[in-house]
Amino acid sequence: KKYFVLLAVIYSVSLGVINCWSSVLNVNLSSFSFTHVDEDQAGWIGFYATLGSFAGSLLVGRFASLFARQIKFFILVMFLLSAGCFTVFALVLVQVIPSSYAILYTTVIGGNTLVNSAVPLIYELGCELAYPTSEGAANGILTYLNNAGGLIFLAVFSFPNVGTMWMNWTAIGSILVCIPMILVLKGQFNRLEVDEQVTVQKSVD
């Protein structure tokens, strides 16, 4: 199950970091006075990002079965686009790109929505790679490792004077480091093939 282990690493590193990054968005933005984003506005950005992630996950999950064998490709595209959004966000905070509410809202909401929309696909692929291990066990392992990744990210705040800009580079890095792993990830669809064989057999009978 080496490819399942690889997928678990991808999920824990990327989503574990990004979801915890979103939970401390107000701390992040309040450190940069030139953005003029207070705690209330940061809360609304986070709210819309969560709403977008929820809607995106439902939409992608609904149609995941239609492109089951292209799951890896869609995960790769979503990760690349999400990394682009978070890169623009970080460049705003280092003042390479002029700050504006529109850019902050777009990059945070877009980045979160894209990467979280890949979650149903990751779970679906995880079930395929872990087969014949039960879906509950496979998804439980993914969830556990995801929480472990987030815990490590949040543990950095225990260090004094660590600042906040590291959070943004870590968010970008957590996605980009997964790109090579996604590329070498081999899609195996044993469970899907069994389902298809059963369907064909029933139609013949």
Phi, psi and omega per residue, in radians:
K1 nan 0.610 -3.057
K2 -1.104 -0.545 -3.137
Y3 -1.304 -0.504 3.031
F4 -1.171 -0.730 3.097
V5 -1.063 -0.725 3.122
L6 -1.104 -0.740 3.103
L7 -1.115 -0.672 3.116
A8 -1.104 -0.676 3.083
V9 -1.134 -0.770 3.110
I10 -1.002 -0.818 -3.091
Y11 -1.174 -0.778 -3.086
S12 -1.206 -0.664 -3.125
V13 -1.242 -0.833 -3.053
S14 -1.344 -1.091 -3.069
L15 -1.259 -0.536 3.092
G16 -1.063 -0.717 3.125
V17 -1.308 -0.871 -3.032
I18 -1.072 -0.759 -3.109
N19 -1.163 -0.621 3.074
C20 -1.319 -0.568 3.045
W21 -1.031 -0.723 -3.139
S22 -1.169 -0.567 -3.085
S23 -1.241 -0.333 3.123
V24 -2.025 0.525 -3.116
L25 -1.075 -0.639 -3.136
N26 -1.128 -0.661 3.088
V27 -1.141 -0.698 -3.125
N28 -1.095 -0.965 -3.042
L29 -1.265 -0.563 -3.128
S30 -1.177 -0.276 3.122
S31 -1.365 -0.190 -3.100
F32 -2.098 1.637 -3.025
S33 -1.098 -0.494 -3.084
F34 -1.187 -0.267 3.102
T35 -1.346 -0.356 -3.131
H36 0.997 0.600 3.109
V37 -1.858 2.023 3.117
D38 -1.590 -3.100 -3.073
E39 -1.087 -0.657 -3.135
D40 -1.134 -0.802 3.137
Q41 -1.156 -0.675 3.088
A42 -1.087 -0.638 3.090
G43 -1.096 -0.706 3.122
W44 -1.204 -0.660 3.075
I45 -1.066 -0.792 3.114
G46 -1.108 -0.650 3.124
F47 -1.102 -0.843 -3.136
Y48 -1.170 -0.578 3.089
A49 -1.142 -0.726 3.100
T50 -1.150 -0.722 3.121
L51 -1.098 -0.757 3.113
G52 -1.114 -0.695 3.116
S53 -1.119 -0.713 3.128
F54 -1.107 -0.844 -3.130
A55 -1.138 -0.746 3.137
G56 -1.103 -0.711 3.131
S57 -1.125 -0.739 3.118
L58 -1.106 -0.758 -3.106
L59 -1.141 -0.841 -3.132
V60 -1.157 -0.730 3.131
G61 -1.088 -0.612 -3.134
R62 -1.123 -0.641 -3.054
F63 -1.855 0.175 -3.093
A64 -1.042 -0.636 -3.096
S65 -1.173 -0.358 -3.107
L66 -1.308 -0.435 3.133
F67 -2.278 0.807 -3.043
A68 -0.998 -0.682 -3.080
R69 -1.454 -0.058 3.093
Q70 -1.935 0.309 -3.082
I71 -0.987 -0.798 -3.104
K72 -1.019 -0.740 -3.133
F73 -1.088 -0.779 -3.113
F74 -1.181 -0.662 3.073
I75 -1.069 -0.764 -3.141
L76 -1.065 -0.811 -3.134
V77 -1.090 -0.781 -3.135
M78 -1.107 -0.690 3.127
F79 -1.160 -0.735 3.140
L80 -1.113 -0.793 3.139
L81 -1.148 -0.693 3.113
S82 -1.117 -0.743 3.100
A83 -1.060 -0.640 3.085
G84 -1.088 -0.750 3.127
C85 -1.097 -0.815 -3.118
F86 -1.204 -0.498 3.076
T87 -1.175 -0.776 3.088
V88 -1.064 -0.737 3.118
F89 -1.022 -0.814 -3.140
A90 -1.125 -0.657 3.130
L91 -1.171 -0.507 3.042
V92 -1.161 -0.746 -3.085
L93 -1.239 -0.430 3.049
V94 -1.657 0.150 3.031
Q95 1.127 0.503 2.982
V96 -1.383 -0.627 3.071
I97 -1.962 2.353 3.129
P98 -1.005 2.432 -3.113
S99 -1.395 2.456 3.027
S100 -2.723 2.667 3.113
Y101 -1.039 -0.666 -3.099
A102 -1.064 -0.782 -3.133
I103 -1.181 -0.759 -3.129
L104 -1.085 -0.810 3.122
Y105 -1.092 -0.834 -3.062
T106 -1.108 -0.786 -3.071
T107 -1.232 -0.733 -3.133
V108 -1.196 -0.847 -3.133
I109 -1.138 -0.790 -3.136
G110 -1.105 -0.809 -3.123
G111 -1.089 -0.789 3.132
N112 -1.162 -0.755 -3.123
T113 -1.087 -0.774 -3.094
L114 -1.133 -0.856 -3.065
V115 -1.245 -0.616 3.132
N116 -1.338 -0.399 3.067
S117 -1.194 -0.322 3.104
A118 -1.401 -0.211 -3.074
V119 -1.028 -0.846 3.108
P120 -1.018 -0.616 3.134
L121 -1.212 -0.665 3.116
I122 -1.130 -0.751 3.110
Y123 -1.148 -0.703 3.112
E124 -1.094 -0.814 3.129
L125 -1.156 -0.614 3.098
G126 -1.065 -0.720 3.100
C127 -1.123 -0.666 3.126
E128 -1.165 -0.783 -3.087
L129 -1.231 -0.533 -3.102
A130 -1.507 -0.234 -3.098
Y131 -0.960 2.339 0.251
P132 -1.609 0.222 3.016
T133 -1.044 2.506 -3.064
S134 -1.087 2.645 3.138
E135 -1.094 -0.660 -3.141
G136 -1.086 -0.737 3.133
A137 -1.177 -0.762 -3.133
A138 -1.085 -0.834 -3.127
N139 -1.209 -0.547 3.085
G140 -1.118 -0.718 3.098
I141 -1.116 -0.762 3.123
L142 -1.052 -0.776 -3.126
T143 -1.141 -0.745 3.136
Y144 -1.048 -0.836 -3.116
L145 -1.197 -0.570 3.069
N146 -1.076 -0.782 3.110
N147 -1.144 -0.627 3.108
A148 -1.122 -0.719 3.095
G149 -1.084 -0.727 3.104
G150 -1.156 -0.650 3.135
L151 -1.105 -0.716 3.112
I152 -1.105 -0.732 3.118
F153 -1.049 -0.840 -3.104
L154 -1.220 -0.450 -3.133
A155 -1.138 -0.398 3.141
V156 -1.094 -0.483 -3.136
F157 -1.167 -0.240 3.120
S158 -1.298 -0.246 3.094
F159 -1.446 2.346 -3.108
P160 -1.218 2.536 3.066
N161 0.952 0.641 -3.104
V162 -1.387 -0.333 3.138
G163 1.339 -2.904 -3.108
T164 -2.265 -0.341 -3.066
M165 -1.104 -0.479 3.101
W166 -1.014 -0.541 -3.127
M167 -1.028 -0.722 -3.059
N168 -1.264 -0.713 3.082
W169 -1.187 -0.603 3.094
T170 -1.160 -0.694 3.111
A171 -1.053 -0.779 3.118
I172 -1.135 -0.832 -3.110
G173 -1.098 -0.618 -3.117
S174 -1.125 -0.481 3.102
I175 -1.504 -0.815 -3.083
L176 -1.107 -0.630 -3.126
V177 -1.174 -0.349 3.134
C178 -1.466 -0.311 -3.094
I179 -1.028 -0.889 3.105
P180 -1.049 -0.617 3.133
M181 -1.174 -0.661 3.089
I182 -1.136 -0.675 -3.116
L183 -1.122 -0.648 -3.129
V184 -1.536 -0.157 3.128
L185 -1.149 2.230 -3.124
K186 -1.732 2.116 3.123
G187 -1.326 2.078 3.074
Q188 -2.081 2.226 -3.008
F189 -2.118 0.953 -3.124
N190 -1.094 -0.745 -3.132
R191 -1.130 -0.752 3.130
L192 -1.109 -0.702 -3.137
E193 -1.152 -0.637 3.075
V194 -1.124 -0.776 3.115
D195 -1.060 -0.729 -3.136
E196 -1.159 -0.662 3.118
Q197 -1.148 -0.698 3.108
V198 -1.125 -0.721 3.136
T199 -1.106 -0.758 3.127
V200 -1.127 -0.728 -3.132
Q201 -1.101 -0.715 3.124
K202 -1.143 -0.672 3.141
S203 -1.180 -0.586 3.108
V204 -1.219 -0.731 3.130
D205 -1.157 nan nan
